[in-house]
Amino acid sequence: MKRFDYYDDEENEDESNEPPISPQEYKELIAEDQALQQESVELTYLALNQKLIAKSIKVCEKSFFWKFYSLQTQLSMISKVYFQLRDLQEI
C-alpha cells in the first residue's frame, strides 16, 4: 500500500513537461471553444423548438374538429399555438 508523504521534496508533480502555449495557439483555442459553445447553443435551441412544435401539434389534435379541418387550417392552427407557446416560454 502506498503511503502518503506530505513532506516530499517533489513539488509540482502534477505539472506536465509540455512547453507553454504561445499567444497565437491560445487565441486559436479560445476561438475554437467559442465556436463549440455557439454550436451547443444552436443545438439546444433546435431541440427546444422541436419539442415546442410537438407540443403545439398535440394541443391542436385535442380539438374535436381537428380531423375535419383542411390541411391549411391545421397548419395555421399549429402555427398560432406554436407562437403562443414560444411567447409563454420567453417570459
Beta strands, then each sheet from edge to edge (+ up, - down):
end
